[in-house]
């Protein structure tokens, strides 16, 4: 582990696909235990087009090297659209590339989400996103190849990241709830990707109101990072996944 004041239990280096959403940083520190810190690098995605996503992928290894120079303990790549753009298995391939570039352990958002779903025994899920439908379709195909079925999904159809960030926090809750309840049969859980909308505080509300399990980009990132970094102890108030640590 890196020594010093920053991240004396775990210093996480996170590659964000866009400039870091301020609320994401705030909520990370609301949830993680003392001694866990995050240093971030941002990529250049302005809108969720294939060209922007491909350009972001080109910059990820450089970003991993930059984070390594700040004495982080491990690298976490956030954002699923660029990964599913490249198809099945790219999450693991990208993690290997980032690890080699940084000389550190590395994880991806997509691989961590799948690990969380399998650990929680979630085989069928409702999925709510702010994305365009073609990104949802890629996510559905990627997860299906991992034997995880999305039984109902909603895509709000937003392309530009700045517009996603303008969504009121309750929109994530209401869209996820509606998507879950409209599924033909009750799914095992709910999946909510994208760091630009919603709140980690919606997780506990959805789980209690619907008696289900929720996996989001944020709780999967914290859960997988703390497990990989061997930082033990249940985290309460943010859903079942973090309470299981």
N, C-alpha and C positions, 0 to 999 in steps of 0.2 A: 504493500500500500504506500501511496505517496505520503511523505511526512510534511508537517507544518500545519498551520491553522486551517487552511482550505481542505475540506473533505478528509478530516482525520480518521474517519471510519470508511468512507468511500467517496472518491472524487470521480464523478461521472462526466464523460465528454460526450455531448449530444450534437449530432449533425441535423439541423433543422432544414427542411426544404425551402423555407421562406424566412424573411426576418422574423425573429422569435416573437410569438404572441406574448405580450406582457402578462396576461392572465395565466398563461401556462406556467410561467416562472413562479408567479405568486402561489399558485395552487400546488406546484411541486413542493415548495417549502412548507406549505400548510400540512402536507401529508407525510413527508419523509421524516425519519427520526433525526435527532441531533447528531451532528458529525457527518452528515451526508450532504454533499454539495454538487453543483452542476456548473460546468463551463460549456458554452455553446459556440458553434460556428453556423452561420446561415448561408444557404445557397441562393440561387437566383430565380426560382420559380415565381413568376408573377401571375400566371394563369395556368390552368390545368390542361395545357395542350401537349401533344406528344413531343413537339419540338422543345418546349421548355423542360419537360421531364427528362428528355435525352440529354440536354445540356447540363441539368443538375447531376445526373449520373456521372458525367465526365469529371465533375468537380469533387466528387465524394472522397476519392483517395487523397487528394490534396488537402481536403478538410480534415481527414483523419490524421494526417501528418502534422497539421497545425495544432490539433488538440493534443497530440502526444507531447508537443513542446511545452505544454502547460501542465505537465505532470499529472494527467488524469490516469485513473486506474483501468478504465475500460471505455470502449467506444460504443455508442448507441446511435444507429441511423434511424431517424424518425421520418414517417411518411410512407404510406403504402402505394399510392398511385405510380411512382416511378418503378417500383419493384414489379408490380403486376403487369406493367407495360411490357416487361421483358419476358414474362411467362413463368411457367412452373419451374421451381428450383432456383430462381434467381436470388431469392432471399438468402439462401445458404451460400451461393456463389459470391454475392456481394459481401457478406460477412467475412468470408475468407480473404477477399481482396482488401478490405479495410483493415483486417488484422495484420496482413503482411505489410501494408503501407505504414501502419502506425507502430508495429512491433508490440501490439497489445491485444488482449481479447476483444472481440467485436460481436455485436448482435444487431439484427435488423428488426424493425417494427413488425413486419409480416411474420417472421419466424417466431418472435416473442408472442404475438397474438395467437398463433397456432399452438404453441406450447401451452399457453394459458388455457385455451379451449380444451385441449386434450387433458390437462391436469384436472380441470373442473368437470370432465366428462360431458362436454357440450357437443353433441353430434348434429343438432339442428338449431338454427338461429334465425331470428329476424334481424335484418340489417337496415340501419338508417344512416344516410350520408347527405352532405350538402352537394355532392358531386353531380356531374352529368351521368346519364344512364350508362354510357359506354364504359366508364370506370367501374361502376357497380357490376356490370356484366363481367369485366375482367376479374374483379374480386371474387365473384361467384364461381367462375371457372377455376381460379387458383385454389380456392378452398375446397371445391368439389374433388379436385385431384388429390387433396389431402384427406378425403373422406369426411368432410365437414359440409353439411348441406345448409344453404340459405333458403329457407322455405318461403319467405316473403321479404321484399326489399322496397325501400323508398329512396329515390334520388331527387333532391331538390332542384337539380339542373343548373347549379351555379358554377361558372367557369373561372372567374377572377377571385383571387384570394382575398382582396380587400373587401369584396362584397360578402364573402363568407364571414369575415370578422365583424361585419355590421349586424349580423343576425342577433336578436336578443337571446340571452341565455336560455329562457324557457322553451325556445323553439326546438332545441335538441330533445328535451324531455317530451314535448307533445308529439313530435314526429316519431320518435322511438316507441312511445306508448301506443300510438295509433297503428304503427306497422306491426307491432307485436300482437295486438288484439285482432287485427284483420287477417292474420295467418289462418290458413284453412284448418290446421291442427296446432295445438299449443307447442311452440318451440321450446327447446331446452334453455334457451337464453337469448340475449340481445347482443349484437356487435355494433359498436359505434366508432368508426375511424374518423380521422381528421382532427388536428389540433387547433384549427382556426375557429371552431364553434363550440358552444356548450360549456360545460363545467364539470369538474370532477365531483362536485356536490350533487349532480343529477343521478349519479350511480346509485347511491343509497336510496334515494327517493324512488327510482324505478324498481329496484329490487324489492323494497317493502310494499309498494303499491301493487305490483304484479306477481309477487312471490316467484321471482326468477333470479337469474344470474346475469350480470352485465360485464362485458369485456369492452374496454375502450383503449385507444392508443395510450392514454396516460396511465391507467392502472396497470396495463400490461408492461409499460416501460419501467415503472417503479418496481413492480413485482419481479420481473425478470432480472433487473439490475441488482436489486438487493440480494436475490438468491445467488446470482453469479458472484457478487462481491462478498458473500457470506456475512451479511448484516442481518441478524436474526431479530425476531420480535413482531408479533401481530400488530397491525395498524388498523384501528377501529374508526368508524364513521364514514368510510369511503367505499363500502361494499365488501362482498364476500372474498374476492380475490386477495385483497390486501390484508384482510382479517385472517387469511390462511397462512400468512408468513410465520 
